[in-house]
């Protein structure tokens, strides 16, 4: 589906898409001019219907002269399936992600020493300002 000027893209988890119908997405997007109120309205609707799962929603509105302004009025809707996980070792974990991006321990220790020194200096300056007044 091609994007057009004024289109609103809603990306959400199944906690929302499982409880809100395609037509309701379009209706609420048309009714709510600002994106935070659109997201709140969608979440409130899903919660009012039981909201048994986590609900995540992100909305973006597309504007600008680079986009065409014409096109059909149809509402696009696509559900994406998560890839199948064959074993637990295939599941990315926060711990592994942090570990793979973390600097080495000597670099971390140096940064912590520098940060500690900055905090001590700021505390001394604040103490001197209080005593000086």
Phi, psi and omega in degrees: 000129180280144175279142176235160178302131180091354179294149175244126177259127178241121176248127184212164177276169180292344175296337176260309185293338178284345184242346182244130182281157180310313182295328181289326175302311182297317182297312181293323178297324179287327183281330186252112181289324181258146189293321177300320180289328175297312180299317179298318180296319179296315180295317179298320179296315179296319178295323179295336179265013175116329177037059185284351185235168174299144181240122177231134179215139174229133179235140178223138177249136184257124180228167174124152183291342180286349180259143176291149180259352182254169179145174181291163180267012184290150178262124177277147181207127178217129175262132179252134178268143176287149178295151179286135178262123183274326178213164181297334180291343178279347183277120178291137179243155178299320180301314179293323179296315179295317181298320182288337180258352185286140174291167181293163189294326179292324176293319178297316180298319179296319178295321179294320177297317179296316179296318178298318179296319178297317179297318179296316180297316178297320178296319178295319178298317179297319179297316179296321179295320179294316182291321183295324180287000000 
